[in-house]
Amino acid sequence: MFEGYGIYYYSDGFKYEGEFKKDSREGYGILYYSNGDKFKEIFKNDYVDGYGIFYSVLGFKYKGYFKYSIPYRILFFIYQILLFLYYSLSFIIRNKLSLILIIILIISMLIN
């Protein structure tokens, strides 16, 4: 049984460093995601409860109040969806621009 301060490594690459009470994350802790993101927050019964800061490897930071009963994994799932959309849209936009540049290059070669 975990009690007090400690570090726990999850099988999926997550790491929690902080306070435990009766095998649950309880109190201040930092959750490190496998992709490099981290969450500094207050936990209550393994849930986010209180003020926290989310740091993204993409460079943005979210500060705010998190209400209990929102499991961190749901927040992480939503973040992963947004991250997927961000990279997908970036890829599509980048490839469209490349395609447009190739078409312009071909047209300019045909004209000359």
C-alpha positions as CSV (number, residue, x, y, z in Angstrom):
1,M,0.0,0.0,0.0
2,F,1.3,3.4,-1.0
3,E,1.3,6.0,1.7
4,G,3.1,9.4,1.8
5,Y,5.5,10.8,-0.8
6,G,6.7,8.5,-3.6
7,I,7.3,7.9,-7.3
8,Y,5.2,5.4,-9.3
9,Y,6.0,4.2,-12.8
10,Y,3.1,3.0,-15.0
11,S,3.5,0.3,-17.6
12,D,2.3,2.7,-20.4
13,G,5.3,5.1,-19.8
14,F,3.6,7.5,-17.4
15,K,5.3,8.5,-14.1
16,Y,3.7,10.0,-11.1
17,E,5.8,11.8,-8.5
18,G,3.9,13.1,-5.4
19,E,1.8,12.2,-2.5
20,F,-0.1,9.0,-2.0
21,K,-2.8,8.0,0.5
22,K,-4.3,4.4,0.6
23,D,-2.9,3.5,-2.8
24,S,-4.4,6.6,-4.5
25,R,-2.8,9.8,-5.7
26,E,-3.7,12.2,-3.0
27,G,-2.4,15.8,-2.6
28,Y,0.2,17.6,-4.7
29,G,1.9,15.7,-7.5
30,I,3.4,15.8,-10.9
31,L,2.2,13.4,-13.6
32,Y,4.7,12.9,-16.4
33,Y,3.2,11.7,-19.7
34,S,5.1,9.3,-21.9
35,N,5.3,11.9,-24.7
36,G,7.0,14.5,-22.5
37,D,4.0,16.5,-21.3
38,K,3.6,17.0,-17.6
39,F,0.8,18.0,-15.3
40,K,1.4,19.7,-11.9
41,E,-1.8,19.5,-9.9
42,I,-3.7,18.5,-6.8
43,F,-5.1,15.0,-6.8
44,K,-7.9,13.7,-4.7
45,N,-8.7,9.9,-4.8
46,D,-6.7,9.6,-8.1
47,Y,-8.7,12.4,-9.7
48,V,-7.7,16.0,-10.6
49,D,-9.1,18.3,-7.9
50,G,-8.0,21.9,-7.7
51,Y,-5.6,24.2,-9.4
52,G,-3.2,22.7,-11.8
53,I,-0.8,23.5,-14.7
54,F,-0.5,21.4,-17.8
55,Y,2.7,21.8,-19.8
56,S,2.7,20.6,-23.4
57,V,5.7,19.5,-25.4
58,L,4.3,21.6,-28.2
59,G,5.0,24.7,-26.1
60,F,1.6,25.7,-24.7
61,K,0.7,25.8,-21.1
62,Y,-2.8,25.6,-19.5
63,K,-3.3,27.0,-16.0
64,G,-6.6,26.5,-14.3
65,Y,-8.9,24.9,-11.8
66,F,-9.8,21.3,-12.3
67,K,-12.9,19.9,-10.6
68,Y,-12.8,16.5,-9.0
69,S,-14.4,13.6,-10.8
70,I,-12.6,14.4,-14.1
71,P,-10.1,11.5,-14.4
72,Y,-6.7,12.6,-15.8
73,R,-6.9,9.9,-18.5
74,I,-10.0,11.6,-20.0
75,L,-8.1,14.9,-20.1
76,F,-5.2,13.1,-21.7
77,F,-7.5,11.3,-24.2
78,I,-9.0,14.7,-25.3
79,Y,-5.5,16.1,-25.5
80,Q,-4.4,13.2,-27.7
81,I,-7.4,13.8,-30.1
82,L,-6.5,17.4,-30.4
83,L,-2.8,16.6,-30.9
84,F,-3.8,14.1,-33.7
85,L,-6.0,16.7,-35.3
86,Y,-3.2,19.3,-35.1
87,Y,-0.6,17.0,-36.7
88,S,-3.1,15.8,-39.3
89,L,-4.1,19.3,-40.4
90,S,-0.5,20.4,-40.4
91,F,0.4,17.5,-42.7
92,I,-2.5,18.2,-45.0
93,I,-1.7,21.9,-45.2
94,R,2.0,21.3,-45.7
95,N,1.3,18.7,-48.5
96,K,-1.3,21.0,-50.2
97,L,1.3,23.8,-50.2
98,S,3.9,21.4,-51.7
99,L,1.5,20.3,-54.3
100,I,0.6,23.9,-55.3
101,L,4.4,24.8,-55.5
102,I,5.0,21.8,-57.7
103,I,2.1,22.7,-60.0
104,I,3.4,26.3,-60.2
105,L,6.9,25.0,-61.0
106,I,5.6,22.7,-63.8
107,I,3.5,25.5,-65.3
108,S,6.4,27.9,-65.2
109,M,8.6,25.3,-66.9
110,L,5.9,24.7,-69.6
111,I,5.6,28.5,-70.2
112,N,9.3,29.0,-70.7
